Amino acid sequence: MARTFQCESDIYALPSQSRPYFVRDGVVSKLLVRVGAGGMKTFVMRARFGQAKAPATRKIGDAFTTSLETARETVIRWSTLNRKGVDPWEEATLAELEAEKYQRQTFRHVLQDYIATLPFRAQNRKADEDGATLRREFLDPERVPWLDDPIRDVKGANVQRAIEAIRNRGAPTQAYNVFSLIKTFFRWATTPARVDDFGMEHSPVERLKSSDMGLKRNKGTRKHDSREIRAYWAACDAMDYPLDECCRALIISLQRKNETRLAEWSEFDMEQRLWTIPACRFKNGKCQLVPLSVPMMQLLARIRSMQSDRHGPFVFSRNDGHSPMGLNSGDIDKFRAMMTEIYLADNPGRAPPQHWTLHDNRRTGRSALSNLGVPFDVAEAVIGHMKEALEETYNLNSFKMQRRHALHLWAEELKFIIDDPSHSLESEENEAPEWDSRWNQTRPRKASK
């Protein structure tokens, strides 16, 4: 019987005996083959492992399925760890456990964990909406076949194809918004504190750009003209509560949809005629001061008079104030259809209004404020836009009095438009005013001889 082996054919030639025996490798001395009584042959390593005082035998693998080259490399690697006082068996066990941990961290589970954190983030104004979007677009196995793959195995190409599928179904703006959400998710998953949890050091989409997929932000440029404002106001009269009053509040106050529909009575100081939108619900993460104009005060008084003493905290509600009203696409479509019907009846022969959104109210009012002579910084403060960096650092004025005057001007202009069909928001932009001039009253001085 051979005392050592040199190649795999030598191993295959080793006969089985009544009792197991070992044969040493002639190249790597600590590598042996154990030949069992039944003929099974196994690569093993014989050495003192880690800090142990006595030698031990550790299995490497079946000699029929593990190559001799692999077995030798394993022994050399284990020997290197031994010299450092590290038990390679424990090292391998820990590596297996680590790999198993990462295997359990699937894209599905990590994304669900992220969605659960959204309400607790610093700016969580759209937490519910963003969570619903991510669930719809990335937790559907039909849309995301790699949903249950380990997150560290997700490739940028996987995400790109998912985003392009949204674009290709005719929703490029939705695709742009979803791409922004998923990029933020991967940044969250690859922060240093989470590398140990998920095994990801780099985001798979860090080099992917929206332009690579033909996506761009949809910048709205539309605003209502005076005819549309009159139709809008009449459509409010045709709606039921709370949709009617909420839509009126949107155009009177010029605040955003969710900031308005989620309003609570505790935010209104009726004596000071001031609405304070809390920072947690406002887009820029700061409190927004909204002085209450006359029509806004009348609107709130009208709503309050219809509510019982047991009414819940929410102003606009369908269940006695216990939860805020929803304002979904069905509600907006219903309102939009009514406005179009009224517009066409009042303006025969004209084309129906172009597609509009509730956000157009803000562009309409902001444009009107400039037309009414409201200074730029005050008009921006009215709709809650942030100051520039240096301006925010040095100019700490809240413009509360100026905002009150600006919203008063807008309310009076709105009343003028609603009551007088001949009044137009655009007239001041298109007509050349006839102002008195000294040039019409004096003659140039004659030149002296």
Number of C-alpha atoms within 10 A of each C-alpha: 7 11 9 17 19 13 13 13 9 11 22 13 11 16 14 15 12 9 9 14 14 17 18 21 20 14 12 15 13 17 27 27 25 22 22 17 14 12 15 14 24 20 26 24 26 16 19 16 24 18 12 11 9 8 11 12 14 15 14 20 16 16 20 14 8 13 13 18 10 12 21 21 13 17 23 15 12 22 21 13 17 17 12 11 14 16 18 20 16 12 13 12 11 12 12 12 12 14 13 11 15 19 17 15 20 21 21 20 16 19 23 15 12 14 17 13 13 17 14 9 10 10 17 18 20 15 17 13 10 17 19 14 16 18 14 11 19 23 21 13 12 10 15 16 13 20 19 17 16 20 25 21 16 19 13 15 12 15 20 18 14 20 24 18 16 19 18 11 9 10 12 21 16 17 25 22 18 20 23 13 15 18 18 13 17 20 15 14 25 20 14 11 10 13 14 13 15 21 20 20 15 14 21 22 20 11 8 16 15 16 9 9 16 11 19 14 12 11 7 11 8 15 19 19 14 22 19 19 21 22 23 25 18 17 23 19 14 15 16 9 16 18 23 18 21 22 23 19 19 21 24 23 24 25 22 18 17 18 17 20 24 18 23 21 16 12 15 18 13 13 6 9 15 18 20 16 22 15 15 15 20 20 19 14 15 15 15 23 20 23 26 24 22 14 18 21 14 12 16 17 12 12 14 14 8 8 13 10 6 9 15 17 18 21 28 26 23 15 12 16 19 15 16 22 21 15 14 8 9 9 12 15 12 12 20 19 12 18 24 20 14 19 23 16 12 13 13 9 8 10 10 15 15 9 8 13 13 15 17 17 25 22 18 20 25 21 15 19 22 15 14 15 11 21 13 12 16 22 23 17 20 27 20 20 14 15 14 10 8 8 12 11 9 8 10 9 8 12 15 16 10 18 23 20 16 24 25 18 18 23 21 15 19 21 13 16 19 20 11 11 11 11 14 16 21 12 11 11 10 8 8 8 8 6 6 8 8 8 8 7 7 8 8 6 6 6 5 4 3
